[in-house]
Amino acid sequence: MSSPAPTTARPVVTRFAPSPTGALHIGGARTALFNWLYARGRGGKFLLRIEDTDRARSTPENTDKILAGLRWLGLDWDGAPLSQAAGLDRHAAVAHELLAAGKAYKCFSTPEEIEAFRAQAEAEKRSTLFRSPWRDADPATHPDQPFAIRIKAPREGATTIHDAVQGAVTLANEQLDDMVMLRSDGTPVYMLAVVVDDHDMGVTHIIRGDDHLTNAFRQKMIYDAMGWDVPVMAHIPLIFGPDGKKLSKRHGATAAADYQAMGYPAAGMRNYLTRLGWSHGDDEFFTDAQAKEWFDLSGIGKAPARFDVKKLENLCGQHIAASDDAALLHELRAFLQATGAPALTQRQQDGLLTAMFCLKERAKTFPELIEKARFVLTERPVSRDDAAAAALTAEARTLIADLTPHLQNASWNRETLERVANAVAETHGVKFGKMAGPLRAALAGRTVSPSVFDMMIVLGRDETVARLQDAMEEGV
């Protein structure tokens, strides 16, 4: 039952179909990203389907979390999200259509009978694949009791899935069972719902984790029985932790929301997740526009990718440095809101925009950027950490006292400020480095900060002099 890889002359349609039983996992986020990139790069549609048929575990709160995670990552979808549960009647109708066409049959075997068969088969060390005695039974022998609808699986030959990532994957049909499509209570199973929804949504490419590869063989039976085109399948490897095991909570953060809360920029996260299991030559850092242009299923590797926080941080730092100042401020405000931190005042926002030139370099996360920006976010009197307080020795205050009058009359540009500061240091027989720590302590309240001269330029003459005077008076 092999078939050639399908062709898709029609526009590309991909989908992301999460189950709302928890937050958006980082693996799910990458799956959504791959689908989004593939569709957006080809002028196609990226659809969203919420697979909420598990009523016991699916919650509106989890759906909201998933949508929020996608929005944070910047993965916009076309149209309204589809609820799989809303299509139960349509799913059941397809099962009955196959029943009427003789491609499915009524199975009256009870769960107890099936369990007893499997227990005996296991004890006798033979296949536990259940073969229903009702497949070819005369309808006249059907009892008047509830029944499941099973598809008639092929018994001979083999089925081949032409996967865009895994290649041709073949399974002997004797390993396929007559899958239940409709339970005896009339509810459709997940396998049926997925196929019907993908067909009705016009999905042309199914990009999902390779843990679904075995499902593809059972789902193909429904496509073939209905005479529907099978979408292009692309089963991508799972994400592993640094220890080579499937990424889980033991490795640390696993939800997209966790990385948002830690302050990673969305552009950096998109870049890293795209690169996680996919490659375009040796390119590591790239923009969204480049990713959309370059992304192709042929670039996805077969081996599991390992999540590396240091690589993530490196890319995020590059994206922060390359970001437009106004866009970076916008995302910074969103980060503060998402983490429940106080909103920035207008004065702080204006100060951040002025200071971005000296904040963006080497900041890998928003908390790091905020710490570097402390000098412009704080107001007088500047509070100091222990290291800064210790740096303001009597000798240091003498240096600051000698420097301050020169700053009051100097031209306020970097070249002049550097010349004045170095001249004062020289008169005291020290290198400027001896003065830099105390100046950072006075201006920022920290001994680690942007360049002293960058801070002076951003703060302006009056604020700089006022902070230096405050520092001198603390020692009086």
Disulfide bonds with the S-S distance in Angstrom:
none
